[in-house]
Amino acid sequence: MRILVEIAYQGNQFLGFQIQQQGRTVQQQFEKILKRIHKHHVRIHPSSRTDRGVHAYQQYFHFDTELQIDNQRWKYAMNSALPNDIYVISVQTVDKNFHCRYDCVGKRYRYKVYQGKHRNPFKSGLETFIKEDLDFEKMNEAAQQFIGSHDFTGFCSQKTEVESKVRTLYQSEIVPTIQGFDYVVTGSGFLYNMVRVLVAFLIEVGKGKRRPDEVKKLIGEKNRNNVPFTAPAEGLYLEKIYLFPKDLQKDFGNHIKIHYKKSL
């Protein structure tokens, strides 16, 4: 039996989603609980792997089980054992051929920035602080140019090991807020540190240090050294996982081409 679990978590006390030899991770928390229930190790398979300090409003994983346990009881059992910075939103049974990673057709991230005269300690670990004034209009002009299918080699970590760095963005926009702005980006998939690099570049545009018309040239150059900065992890949220084509098409139109990615 294959079980699909929807979760949310605050990431500032985790070393990321993926299990590591040492340190606290989201995967570790769930596999520890499932091992206690099953009396043997049970691996979970996520839709995405978030980095250290990154949060998730919505994340999914699946696991296989031989136990006949009701979905609501699964939810209760996990939530009862989880720490306060993780929560199971829903649990459902899915077809054995469904795969959280390979069937994921899109993801949406939101990066939160607040501005002001000084840092707010109550936002520490949850939003990124920028003191300077920013030109949101120019930032949005630059952000819009990332929409479409591009090779994002110049906008991801040099440690990215996947063969193809082409990704398709359906949404890329600056959304002003009361205290600053959010950067909202939806795509077929994202490369290692890609969203944080995009944000860092857009902030440079907002400060007047880069220009919106540089985007196409930088994409074409495929040189990470030309976009050297990476925004902090604390402001980044995995906001939505698109597991089914109909949900992605509902938000962005039936004309879009669905890209299946066998990479996180």
C-alpha positions, 0 to 999 in steps of 0.5 A, spaced: 500 500 500 502 506 498 501 512 502 501 520 500 502 525 506 502 532 505 506 536 510 508 543 512 514 545 516 518 551 519 525 550 516 530 554 520 531 548 525 533 543 520 539 542 516 534 541 510 529 535 508 534 530 506 537 525 511 544 526 513 549 522 517 549 528 523 543 533 524 536 534 524 532 533 518 525 533 516 526 526 513 529 523 519 523 525 523 518 521 519 523 515 518 524 515 525 516 515 527 515 510 521 521 505 524 517 505 530 511 503 527 513 498 522 519 495 527 523 496 521 526 502 516 521 505 512 524 510 506 520 516 504 520 519 497 519 527 497 516 531 491 522 536 493 528 537 497 529 543 501 535 546 503 537 548 510 533 553 513 528 553 508 520 552 510 514 549 506 507 551 506 506 545 502 510 538 501 509 531 499 512 525 500 510 517 500 512 511 503 510 504 502 507 499 508 504 493 509 500 495 515 492 496 514 492 503 518 486 508 516 489 514 513 486 518 519 490 514 524 496 515 520 495 522 521 494 522 528 500 517 529 505 522 526 502 528 528 502 525 536 510 524 535 512 530 531 515 536 534 512 543 533 515 545 527 512 540 523 505 538 521 501 533 517 496 536 513 493 530 510 494 523 508 491 519 503 492 512 499 494 512 492 496 508 486 502 503 487 505 506 480 504 513 483 511 517 485 511 523 489 518 525 485 517 523 478 509 525 478 510 532 480 509 537 474 510 543 478 512 547 484 511 554 487 516 558 491 515 564 495 521 568 497 519 573 503 523 580 504 521 585 509 524 592 509 525 598 514 530 602 519 532 596 523 532 588 523 526 585 527 528 580 531 521 576 531 522 575 523 529 572 524 529 566 520 522 567 517 524 573 512 530 576 509 531 583 511 533 589 506 535 596 509 535 599 502 529 602 498 528 598 492 525 599 485 520 594 485 518 596 477 525 594 475 525 588 479 518 586 476 521 587 469 527 583 470 523 577 473 518 577 467 524 575 463 525 569 466 518 566 464 519 561 459 524 555 458 531 557 459 538 554 461 539 556 468 546 554 468 548 561 470 542 562 476 544 556 480 549 553 484 555 550 481 555 544 485 548 542 481 550 535 478 543 534 474 545 533 466 540 538 463 539 545 467 533 547 462 527 549 466 520 552 464 518 558 469 510 559 468 510 565 473 516 570 476 513 576 479 515 581 485 509 582 489 509 588 494 507 587 501 506 592 507 513 591 509 517 589 503 515 584 497 515 577 496 518 574 490 513 568 487 516 563 482 512 557 479 516 552 474 516 545 472 522 544 477 528 548 480 535 547 480 540 547 486 539 554 489 536 557 483 530 561 487 535 564 491 540 566 486 534 569 482 532 573 488 539 575 489 539 578 482 533 581 482 535 585 489 541 587 485 536 590 480 532 593 485 538 597 488 540 599 481 546 595 481 544 591 475 539 592 469 533 588 467 535 588 460 541 584 462 537 578 463 537 575 456 545 576 456 546 572 462 542 566 461 545 566 454 552 566 457 551 560 462 556 563 467 555 563 474 560 567 476 556 573 472 551 572 477 555 571 484 550 572 489 545 567 493 540 570 497 539 567 504 535 561 506 531 564 511 526 567 506 524 562 502 518 557 502 516 552 498 509 554 497 505 549 493 506 542 489 503 540 483 502 533 483 497 533 477 497 536 470 489 539 471 491 543 477 497 546 474 493 547 468 487 550 472 492 556 474 496 557 468 491 555 462 490 548 458 495 551 453 501 550 457 506 544 456 507 539 462 514 538 463 515 531 467 522 532 471 526 526 474 530 530 478 529 535 484 
